[in-house]
Amino acid sequence: MIEDIDWNKMWMEAMENASWKKRRGDMTEFWDKRARRFSQSIKDNDRPAQIISKLDIDPSCTVLDIGAGPGTLTIPLAKIVEHVTVVEPSGGMLTCLKENAANEGLENITCINKKWEDVHPGEDLDEYDVVIASYSLSMVDIKAALLKMDKVARRSVHLFTFTGDRMWDYTELWPRLYDEKYQAGPDYIYLYNILYQIGIRADVEISTTEHKQRFSNLEEAVEQWKESLNISTPEAEDVIRSHLTAKLIREDGSLWSKNTMKAVSICWKKYTEH
Ligand SMILES: C[S@@+](CC[C@H](N)C(=O)[O-])C[C@H]1O[C@@H](n2cnc3c(N)ncnc32)[C@H](O)[C@@H]1O
């Protein structure tokens, strides 16, 4: 019976086996190191505008952004809504977010420097009209994480994730670097089924999108891939350099990494459809 499948347990196993989880070590340290580059990279991306166009927001609403990173969505959202609260464990990401907010003159953002697992409704958390988690669902007990999101949301919850291979061509690079197949980790189908089992009938939209990143030169790209893949040997660096030399596209005086990915948006409204 489909009801007998423990999707949360399967999520935990898939997380445990995810290649990035095995190789990257502590995720907060990983994001601390990546923060500045990540903050820069979102400036060439139309992903924030695409996501914001899907949200159920208006000028009087409050938003909770879980795993906000450098403020990819927080910064544009804070220009539209009343207030944005951020839950973000990486101090490096929060430093970038605060700089980005100051550059835009935004003063309606509250930051909580914790993991989602470590915040408690009624203590650190209030209730929010709209709750968002965008590419930040790395919680091991995802069922508990989703239930907490539902609990603090007054109007709706929006999750943004992916399906299939991720965009950073790791499927090709991983076997060359580590002599093992790349395991992407759990995707949206686990989330959908966990939500279904807790009685939430979510709306799901899958779209093919382009992920673009601009680099001034090849070495800048090599540095980013080295950092993301957590490698340090000269042999591994050569593998990355030859991969990027073939892959990057020269356009408008810059080098571009362009990938298509299957982006997934999962949304549920409170008190209406479930
Ligand atoms: C890929 S970035 C996404 C940032 C932003 N939401 C976006 O869409 O660009 C992932 C972010 O999730 C945060 N994160 C990872 N695990 C988390 C957790 N358990 N609770 C809250 N945030 C988490 C990371 O620190 C990082 O800043």
The ligand as an SDF file (V2000), in Angstrom:
LIG
                    3D

 27 29  0  0  0  0  0  0  0  0999 V2000
   21.5990   27.3720   -2.0960 C   0  0  0  0  0  0  0  0  0  0  0  0
   21.5070   28.5350   -0.7830 S   0  0  0  0  0  0  0  0  0  0  0  0
   19.9310   29.2630   -1.2160 C   0  0  0  0  0  0  0  0  0  0  0  0
   19.8130   30.7050   -0.8010 C   0  0  0  0  0  0  0  0  0  0  0  0
   18.5160   31.3860   -1.2400 C   0  0  0  0  0  0  0  0  0  0  0  0
   17.3660   30.8660   -0.5510 N   0  0  0  0  0  0  0  0  0  0  0  0
   18.3300   31.2630   -2.7310 C   0  0  0  0  0  0  0  0  0  0  0  0
   17.2770   30.8000   -3.1770 O   0  0  0  0  0  0  0  0  0  0  0  0
   19.2470   31.6830   -3.4640 O   0  0  0  0  0  0  0  0  0  0  0  0
   21.0870   27.5110    0.6020 C   0  0  0  0  0  0  0  0  0  0  0  0
   20.9710   28.2750    1.9080 C   0  0  0  0  0  0  0  0  0  0  0  0
   20.2400   27.4740    2.8370 O   0  0  0  0  0  0  0  0  0  0  0  0
   20.8320   27.5880    4.1000 C   0  0  0  0  0  0  0  0  0  0  0  0
   20.5080   26.3880    4.8830 N   0  0  0  0  0  0  0  0  0  0  0  0
   21.0570   25.1510    4.7470 C   0  0  0  0  0  0  0  0  0  0  0  0
   20.5520   24.3200    5.6770 N   0  0  0  0  0  0  0  0  0  0  0  0
   19.6490   25.0350    6.3980 C   0  0  0  0  0  0  0  0  0  0  0  0
   18.8200   24.7360    7.5230 C   0  0  0  0  0  0  0  0  0  0  0  0
   18.8290   23.5130    8.0690 N   0  0  0  0  0  0  0  0  0  0  0  0
   18.0380   25.7290    8.0420 N   0  0  0  0  0  0  0  0  0  0  0  0
   18.0360   26.9670    7.4750 C   0  0  0  0  0  0  0  0  0  0  0  0
   18.8160   27.3010    6.4190 N   0  0  0  0  0  0  0  0  0  0  0  0
   19.6140   26.3580    5.8820 C   0  0  0  0  0  0  0  0  0  0  0  0
   22.3310   27.6990    3.7790 C   0  0  0  0  0  0  0  0  0  0  0  0
   23.0700   28.2430    4.8640 O   0  0  0  0  0  0  0  0  0  0  0  0
   22.3240   28.5720    2.5450 C   0  0  0  0  0  0  0  0  0  0  0  0
   22.4200   29.9290    2.8630 O   0  0  0  0  0  0  0  0  0  0  0  0
  1  2  1  0
  2  3  1  0
  2 10  1  0
  3  4  1  0
  4  5  1  0
  5  6  1  0
  5  7  1  0
  7  8  2  0
  7  9  1  0
 10 11  1  0
 11 12  1  0
 11 26  1  0
 12 13  1  0
 13 14  1  0
 13 24  1  0
 14 15  1  0
 14 23  1  0
 15 16  2  0
 16 17  1  0
 17 18  1  0
 17 23  2  0
 18 19  1  0
 18 20  2  0
 20 21  1  0
 21 22  2  0
 22 23  1  0
 24 25  1  0
 24 26  1  0
 26 27  1  0
M  CHG  2   2   1   9  -1
M  END
$$$$
